């Protein structure tokens, strides 16, 4: 599936605060915790819990969220299909970064081990 410019624009304008509660619901429904979700978000973005809460309160867009992030150097190891898109084939960097986060949340909800989610060296 090809990502359209309209899709990229929607992702850029979406606020992190509007999606965050869905992330919590998704992982908690599958027996994972908010703390584990925060660990995954911090691994990807570098945002600790306090900084994350500030960004939520400011209702930043995904564009701003990822502009402020220090993306993990191993983020490129996040591959596969999420929301019908193959992550490694997404040209738009912001959309790819948003899908990285979606994929990590999905892996957490599916019960994958944390060291695998965080792409730790073996």
N, C-alpha and C positions, 0 to 999 in steps of 0.2 A: 504494500500500500504506500502511495506517495503522499508525503506531507505537503499540503498546499500553503501558499502564502497567507491565506485567510486563517488557516489553522494555527500557523505560527503567531499571527497577530492576536488571536484569542488567548493563546497560552501566555503571551507577553503581558496582556492586560488583566489576566486572572489574578486575584489577590490570594496570597498564601493563606491569609486568615480564613478565607472562605473554604479552602480545601483541607486545612489542618484538622478540623473536627472529624472529617470523613476518614482521615488517616487513623485517628485515635479509635474511632468506632470499628474500623476494619480490623485493626490488630487486636483490640480487646475482645471482639467477638470470637476471635480464634485463640483466645487464651494467652496472648502476649500482653505486655504492659506498656504504659505511656513512657516509662523510663527507658525501655528497650527501643521504643520509637525515637526518643530523643538521642539515644546513643547512635542510632543509624543516621539520623539527620546531622548530628555533630561530626560523625565520620566523613560524611559527604561534603558538608559545607564549612565546617570549622566553627559553627555557631553553638556556644554553650546554651544552657537552658535560659539564663538571664537575657542573653542577646536574642535568642529565638522569641522569647515573650515580648521583647521590645518591638521586634519586627512585626509580630502578630498585632500588637496594640496600634502600631503605625499603619496597619492595613496596607503593607507594601505589595506591589505587584510581583509576579514571578520574575519579571525583568529586573527590578530593583533587588529582589531577594538574591538572585544569582550574581548580579553585579557586585554585591557586597560580600559574597561568599568567597572563601579560599578553598576551591575545589580540591578534594583529595587527589594526589598524584596517581592513585590507582583507580580512579573513577572510570578510566577508559576500559577497565576490565569488566565493567557491567555491560553485558551483552544479552541478546535474546529478544523475544517479542513481548511487548506490553501495549495494551490498547490497540492491537492490530498492526503495530509498527515495529519493525526490526530496528532496535536502538542504534546499532552501529551503522545503519544506512541513512539516518536522519542527518540532513545537511545543515540545518539551522542549529547552531550551538545552543541557544537558549532552550529550544524545544527538546533537544537531546538531553540537556541537563535536567529539565523537568521530568523527562521519562526515566532518567537515572533514578531520581527520587521515587517515582511511581514503582519502578522495578524493585527497589530496596524494600519499600513498604509491603509490596506484594510478597516478596520472599519471606519477610518477617511474619506476615499473616499466615503463610503456608507452613510455618514451623521449621524453616531452614535454620541450621545452626548459626549462631552469631558470627563465629570465626569465618564461615563461608560467606555470609552476607557482607562482612567487612573486608572481604578479599585479602585475608591475611596470608602471608607466605607460609608454605608448608614446612 
